[in-house]
Amino acid sequence: MTEKFDVVIIGAGAAGLMCAAEAGKRGRKVLVLDHAKKPGRKILIAGGGRCNFTNYDVSAHHFLCQNPHFTKSALSQYTNWDFIAMVSKHGIEFEERDHGQLFCVGDFTSKDIVKMLLTECDLPTITQRYQQDVHSLKKTQLGFELHANTNIIECDSLVIATGGLSMPKLGATPFGYKVAEQFGLNIVPTMAGLVPFTLHKEDKEAFAELSGVAVDAEITAQDGTVFKEALLFTHRGLSGPAVLQISSFWRAGQAVTINLVPDIDIDALLASNLEKHPNQSLKNTLAKVLPKRLIDVLIERKTLIDKPLKQLTPKQLLEVSEQLESWRIAPNGTEGYRTAEVTLGGVNTEHTSSKTMQCKDIKGLYFIGEVMDVTGWLGGYNFQWCWSSGFVAGQWV
């Protein structure tokens, strides 16, 4: 027996559920399919269970895409303020953290964001099915036909909202890319984004003892992109918001430059202490502004020379500033998709309308969310892209 729907959405994550809700409100008969047992698995773990669901400051500038203008239309059609209004309508309390990031607060968690989306989808026109294996799909004269488990399903519009490759333990697969390739669409090469760095053996061994130590830092990628946030040393390498941000702009073989003292005038600190405490060691002087364990490692590696300040030449004092403000390190790689928050690359946006998310050459086929070549910065931007692209597609499917 063949079932007929107006819209089939494959993927019950942030983008898929948003799209389903919007299409359902238009009276469209919608079927949501997902291979997982439950919806919104990535939402549930986001932000340590508090879900950084959007940001107060959202623009196309906060996204990586081969077409830097692609996100503008969707972000203007459904803004961060629209989603904030939905969250408020459902009585979910939230707070602003650094850089305009919005998180659930108090008794409210990521579960409430998923519950909200499911409530929005609680319409007689929307059917949801889980643990579904979509093992074939094809274009027909009237739309699309797909086989899910033992069912044959026909639809006018097909929406691919299956996400990227990050966090395979949560069920990430390349399904969406395979669909795109089946229909002759290009895929921008994918790689892990918003992900910790691993270090070469010598660096890893030297800095492993700093695991858990965090410092405010300013990190610059080879292309000149700069982020100023916390840096965290781990037993594998480097993490923390600054590292996750810059990882999306880093490529294999490149070094990054790190200012370990972005808010401190080291030249002034050294000059002042040289005048007042000439016998003080460099180590004790720097311990006022940096963790002692970090200073010890930099001295052991001969990045810094520990002597009384009065024994350091003007050139050596200048080198101290340069080393701390422009510490260069070449990561060995990243932790990969296992811990990456997002996937860089994806379905090339040249194939899709920025206003509708529909494929330009394949009527009725839509791509939304992370499966596309749109990657946001850390800070709620990737969820906002899901809300915006899902909403837009929902107006047209």
Salt bridges, closest charged atoms under 4 A:
GLU3 OE2 - ARG129 NH2 2.62
ASP6 OD1 - ARG28 NH1 3.96
GLU22 OE2 - LYS25 NZ 3.10
ASP57 OD2 - HIS62 NE2 3.78
GLU95 OE2 - ARG97 NE 3.06
GLU120 OE1 - LYS25 NZ 2.77
GLU120 OE2 - LYS89 NZ 2.94
GLU120 OE2 - HIS90 NE2 2.72
GLU145 OE2 - LYS138 NZ 3.87
GLU145 OE2 - HIS147 NE2 3.47
ASP156 OD1 - LYS4 NZ 3.07
ASP203 OD1 - ARG301 NH2 2.63
GLU229 OE1 - HIS99 NE2 3.73
ASP263 OD1 - LYS228 NZ 2.46
ASP296 OD1 - LYS283 NZ 2.92
GLU335 OE2 - ARG236 NH1 3.48
GLU335 OE1 - ARG338 NH2 3.55
GLU350 OE2 - HIS351 NE2 3.58
GLU370 OE1 - LYS42 NZ 2.85
